[in-house]
Amino acid sequence: MTATDVVCLGESMVTFLPSRPGRLADVPSFARAIGGAESNVACALAAAGHRTRWVSRVGADGFGDHLVEAVAAYGVDTAAVRRDPTRPTGIYFRTATDRANGAHEVVYYRAGSAASAMSPETVPYEDLAPARVLHLSGITAALSAGCLALMRALTARRPGRPLLSFDVNHRPGLWRGADPSVLLDLARGADLVFVGEDEAEAAWSLRGAAAIRAALPEPCVLVVKQGGRGATAFSRCAGVEPGAPPPDPRAPRREAAAHRGCGSVSPHGETSPPAQGARPRQGDTVTFVPAPRVDVVAPVGAGDAFAAGFLSATLRGRTLKHRLRHGHLHAAAALTVPGDLGTPPATAHADRLAGLDDDAWERLHLGPGWTRTGEDQEVRTP
């Protein structure tokens, strides 16, 4: 079998977007869309030209039909999406305001959904293989005991597994009455981890990138997203490359010893000063890349798009600095559209922007429509 570039496993739901700002009680109508962290990543990567597969369960209902058709329309392989005749497809409604805004409302109708029945028994291993990368998120772990068992099984280190990418994706509403520290345990089993500074503080009471890395020494690459400021990547391996053997769980100690005296030179030869407040662990390279200025239309889907951009550049063997820049560019594509999924920039366009010198990158200003290939007037560098 030909290996898929990235397999993404997780629940997707039909999303109802408000026709105007305001309380849910006051919104007169909604537009139908799709939403789901893992399928968002699969769709963005497929739109960027990668071979992707989405693995999940949906109900044998109209919403399930819509989800599968909409995700497949992006070029994602949906053959491994199972239909559940007894459980419904999840749906949710949200307001138009920022998630960070106290007035933001999200109402989920996902309890007992088809995806919540995922478990080691209901997700055959052949649905996940062969793949260069397996991408998961912490949302799945909160859906049910079976989903958590599945996540524990998939994040266990074993010979022959694909590179494991894990986006923490802490959603406080899903963890009411439960302990989100389990997300830290799952992240420790991954090779590549994405986490926001804000969610690490909310879930684990960890403040700052250095504290997060101290609590998560195991992943070869840890990407700490810092909102509009940018993102910091900690790397301790000679490269996290899809298809390479999985890291040995004892590697942090051994790699640190091997890198003593090497300073902060990355596997690609670039020297990166630590981000403010981020002290490198022994053997770590610390790379900080500021985010470009973005005219935000809707602040949803940016984290998933960032992961897709970073993974896309990883699949193409780009440097860590360029992986972070591609993450920012894909996030900007999501931030400049109303829904969760933006049109990613064409690869050549993204590569050109990611290759700007540092001064030009810091002057980059992206607005709605900027991903239209070749329309550089949408990219303002005053």
N, C-alpha and C positions, 0 to 999 in steps of 0.2 A: 504494500500500500504506500502511496505517496504521502509523506508527512504533511500535515496541516501546519501552517506557521504558528497559529495561536488558537487554542481551544479555550473558550470562556464558559464557565459554568455558573449559573445563578438564575434567580427569578426575574422575569420581566412582567410588567403589568401594563394594562391599558391606562393611559394618563388622560385626565380631562383638564385642559388648560382654560383659564377664565377668559371671557371675552373682554373684560375690563378690570382695572384694579378695584380693590375693595374687599370687604368681608365675604366669605363664602355665602353667608346668608343673603347678601345683596347682589351677588353676581347672577345675571339673568340667564346666561347660557355658557356653554363650554365647547371647546373644540377638542376632538379626539386626537391623541397622539400615542406614542409608545414610550415607556420608560423602564429602565432597568440598568443598573451599573454595569453588569457584565456584558449584556447585549449591546449597550452603548459602545463599549470598548471594541467588541467584535465588529459592529457596523462601521465605526470610524476606521478601523484597520482595513476592513474590506474596501472601503471607499478609497483608501490610500494604496490599494493594489496588493494587499496581502491575502493569503488563503486563510480563512477563519472559519471556525465552527462554533455554534452556540448549542450548549447542552442544557436542557431544562425539562420541566413538565408544565403543561397547560391543560386547561379543561377542554372537554369535548363540546365546546360552545362557540358562539360567534366571536366572542372576544379572543378566544384562543386561536381561531382561524385568522383573525386580523393580525394578531401578534406574529404568528409564524410567517404570514405573507409579507408583512411590513419589514421584518428583519431579513427575510430572504431577498427582498427587493434591493437591499444594499449589496448583495453578492455573498452573503453569509450562508454557509452550509447549515441547514436546519434539519437534516435527516435524523439527527439524534434527539430531537425534541419529542418527548413521549406525551401521548394524550391520555388524560385521566377521565374515565367516564363518570366518576362519582364525586369529583371535587371541582370547584369552579376556577376559572382564571381570575387572578387578582386584579383589582382596579384601584385607582386613587384619584383624588381631587386635590388641587392646590390653588392658593392665591398667587397673584402676580408679584408680590413683594419678595424682597430678599430673604433667604433663610435666616440670615443674621438679624433680621428685623423682628422685633417682638410681635408685630402684627401678622407675621407670616403664618398661614394655616396650611396644614396638610392632613387630609383625612384618608386613611387607608381602609380598604375593604379586602383584606388578604388573609384573615384568620381562616384556617382550614383550606387554604388554596391548594391547587394541584402541586405547585412547586414546593410547598411545605412538606409534601410527602417524599421528597428526595431523601435518600439514605444510601448506605453502602449496598443494600440489597436491591434498590430500585434504579441505581445508576450503574449499568454494566461498564466494566473497565474498557471494553472495546469502543465505547462511545468517546472515550478520552484519548485514544491512541490510534495511530502514532501522531505525535505533535512535537514541535520544537519548544513551545511554551504552553504551560497551563496557567491560565489567569483566573484567580478567585478573589472574592471580597468578603469582608467580615459581615456583610448583610446576611448572607446565607446562614451563617452560624446562629443567628438570632431567630430563625424561622421556626425551628422545632428541634426536639432531641435527635431525631433522625438526621436532620440537616447538620447539626453539630457533629454527630458521629461521622458523617461523610467528610466533613471538613478536617476532622482529626486524622482520618485515614489518608486523605490526600496530601496533608502537610507533613506526614511522617516521612522522614528521610529514608530512602531505599535506593538500591542500585537500579539504574535504568530509567528512573523517572525523568520527565522533561524538566527544563528550567521552570521553577515554580515562582510565579509572580503573585503577590498578595497586596491588595489595596485594603487598608484597615476599614475605611468607610463606616466609621462609628455613627450610628443613628440612635440618639438617646431614646426616642420613642419606642424603639424595638427592644430596648433593654430594661424597661421598667420592671422592677422586682427581680432582675437578674444581674449577674456580675459581669461587666464588660472586660474584666481582666483576662477572660478567656481569649480575647482577641490578641493579647500580648503573647500568650502561649502559641497560638496559631502562627503569628508573625515570626516567631523564632524558628519555625520549621521551613520558612520560605528562603529562596535565594535572593529575591528582589522584593523589597517592601516599599510601598507608598503610604505615607501618613501625614496628615496635617498637624501643625503645631497646636492648633485649637482643639482638635479632637483628641490628641494625646493628653492634653491637660484635662479635658472633660472626662475621658475614660480612665486614665491612669494616674492623674495628678502629676504628670511630668511637665516641667516647664523648660522650654528651649531645646534646640536641636541637639546640643551636647548631652543633655540628660536623657533624651530619647535614644541616642546611640548607645549610651552606657547601659540602658535597659534592654537594648536589642543588639548585642554584639554578634549574633550568629549570622544574619543575612550578609551575603557578599556585598550587596549594594543596598543601602537605605536611603530613600529619598524623602526628605522632610519638606513639605510644602508650607510656605510661609505667606500665603495670601498674596496681596498685591506687591509685597516686597520682592518675592522671588522664591527660589527653592535651593536647598542645600543637599548635596549627595555625598554620602560617606561610602567609600569603596575600599575594601581590603584585599581583593582578589586580583589575580593577573587577568582580569576580565570575566564578566558574566556573559557567556556567549551561548545562545540556544544550540542545543545538541551536544554541548560539552558534558562530561560526567558531572553528576551532582556533587556539591561540596561535601566533604567529610564533616560531621558535626563537631569533630575535635579541631577543625581547621582554624578557628579564631586564635587559639593559643599558639598553634604551630606557625600560622602565617605571620603573627606578630613577631615571633622570634626570627623568622626568615627576613623580615623587612627592617630590623633594627639598623639604624644608621642610614636608611635610604631616604630620609626626609619625606617630602610630600610630592613625589613625582608619580604621576598616574601611569597605568599600564600603557598609555599611548604616548608617554614622554612629556606631557604637559605638566607644568608646575602650577598648582592652584593654591592661593592663599586661603586660609580658613575663613569662613563667613564669621561675621561678628558674633561672638559668644559661642562659637563652635570650635572647641579644641580637638585636634585629631587624636584618636586613640593610637597606641603604638601600631604601626603598620597601615593606618588609614590614610587615604587621600581624601581631602575635603574640598569639594568644588561647589562654589556658590554662583548662581546665575540669576541676575535680577529679571523680573518680569517686565515685558514691554508695557507701555501705557495702552489701555484699551478703553474704547467707548462702549461701556457695558449696556447691552439691551436686556438681558435676563441672566442672573447669576446662578444658573442651574446647568448641570452637566459638565462643568469645567474640569472637575477632578477626574472624571472618566476620560475626557478628551486628553487631559495631560498624560494619563497613563498610556493611552493609545499612541500619542506622539512619542513618548519615551520608548515604548516597546518597538514602534516602527523603526526608530533610529538604531535601537539595539539589534534588531534583526538584520539591519544593513551594515552593522559593524562600525557605527560612527563613534567618535570619542565621547567621553562622559559629558563634557561641556556641550557638545552638539546634541546629545540625547536630552539634556535639560532644556536646551533652546527649542528643540522640536516639541517637547512637552508643553512649553509656554505657548508656542504657535498654535498647536492644536487646541489648547484651552481657550485661546483668543478666538478661534473659529466658533467654539460653542458659546462663548460669552456675547458674541455679536449677532446672535439670532434669538428668537423668542423661546424655542423649545430646548429639549435636552441635547439634540443632535444637530451640529452645524456641518457645513460642507468643509472638509479639511482642505488645506491648501494643496495644490498639485505638488508632487514630490520635488520637482526641479525648482519651483517657487520657494518651497520651504527650505530646501538646501541653500538657495541663494541667501535667504534672510538669515539662516542659522550660521552662515559663513561670514556675516558682516564683522568688521572689526569692533572692538569693545565700545568705542565712542559712538559708532553708528547704531549699534544694537541698543545702547542706552537711550538713544534719541528716537527709537522706533515708536510709532504711534499708530495703532490699528483701529479702524472703525468698521461699521457694518459694510459688508460687500467686499472686504479686502481679499478674500480668498479667490476671487475671480482671477484666474490665471492671466498674468501679464498686465493687469491693470494696476500698475505701480502708483498711480495717483491716489489709490486707496491706502497706500502706505506712506505716511507722512514722516519725514525725518528732518524737522526744521533745524 
